[in-house]
Amino acid sequence: MKNIIQLLSRIAFYPLPLRVHFFKTLLKINKWLPYSTRLEFDALVRPNYGFCIYNAAQLAKSLGLKRISIIEFGVAGGNGLVNLEQHAEEISKALDIEFEIYGFDMGSGLPNPMGFRDMPYMWAEGFYKMDLNLLKSRLKFSKLIIGNVKKTCTTFFEDYTPAPIGCAMFDLDYYSSTIDSFNIFNADETNYLPRIYCYFDDIAGSALRAMNNHVGVLRAIEEFNETNSSKKIARIEGLSTSRKIKSTWNNHIYVVHDFEHAEYETFIGNSHQSLDLI
């Protein structure tokens, strides 16, 4: 009975018409179609990840770069990291660009919450523990960075000498872990693109989560913006209006802007635009 109710509720309340859902499914299983086409119609697993990687790759190519890094903060079981590799392999072929992928995680699950901003009424120590050996057996080329991000972010560039960071996925749950992870943006500008595409997972949720700008990830973003004059983390406003398929993940896409980056003002638009008189 439960399965029947779930099926009926999907049919009745699915945010997109069934014909659109069918079309997306059809595109998803036809991988011979260009990646950009499937991305445009959300016909991918985790299109939010694909969006960030694809746009970062396009920006990198416009700036003459051949290789960039992808970061995932909060690996947990590893499904996201495996998915990142799948997107990266397809985009690499489509745009002729190479990727490095790094996954940051404690490995042992969430640490103790550090106060009310970590929303201890929703998260607890030990959540999302990783099976390290199993995940390593599934990964093709990603590198796992195990430890507290407060430390691993400060030594990351020295330890790994990564390609410039083009995009980052954040799923650390806590305010404290997220604000610590932002230290990765304090390195020399050669270590990242002038605009870094980001996906933030924990900025919306149920009524019980009661997300707001005073706790959790949203508080970390606000604090970063309050304490940095030339770097800001900002949502891409109106993103859903440019998408063929509107989705809730559109509101989770942000960009780290480094206004003083040497390449920030480099023109990357069309070479010539005009509006002729009709």
SULURQUI-V344580 format. One line per field, one symbol per residue. phi: phi as a letter, one per 40 degrees, with the letter a starting at -180 (. if undefined). psi: psi as a letter, one per 30 degrees, with the letter a starting at -180 (. if undefined). A space follows every 10 residues. Layout:
phi=???
psi=???
//
This chain:
phi=.ccccccccc ccbdcbddcc cccccccccb cccdddcccd bfcacfcccc dccccccccd cccgcbabbb bbcgcfchcc cccdcccccc cdccbfabbb bbbcacgcgc cccbhcccfc cbbadgcgcc cdcccdcccc acbcbciccd ccccbdcccb fccdcbaabb acgccccccc cccccccdcc caccbbcbbb ccbaiccccf dacbbgcccc cccdccbbcb bbbbcccgdc ccccbcaccd cbcbbccbcc cdbccccbcc cababccc
psi=eeeeeeeeee eegkfkleee eeeeeeeefi ffkkeeeeee gghlkifeee eeeeeeeeee efggkfklkk kjjiebfgee eeeeeeeeee eeeeghklkk kkjkleegak akkgaffghf ffllkfkhkk jeeeeeffke flkkjklkfe efefgeeeef hllkkflkkk hfeleeeeee ffffgglkff fllfkkkkkj ehglaleeeh klgflaeeee eeeeeegkef kkjkkjkgef ffkejklffe fgklkjkjfg kfgegkkgak fkkljkk.
//
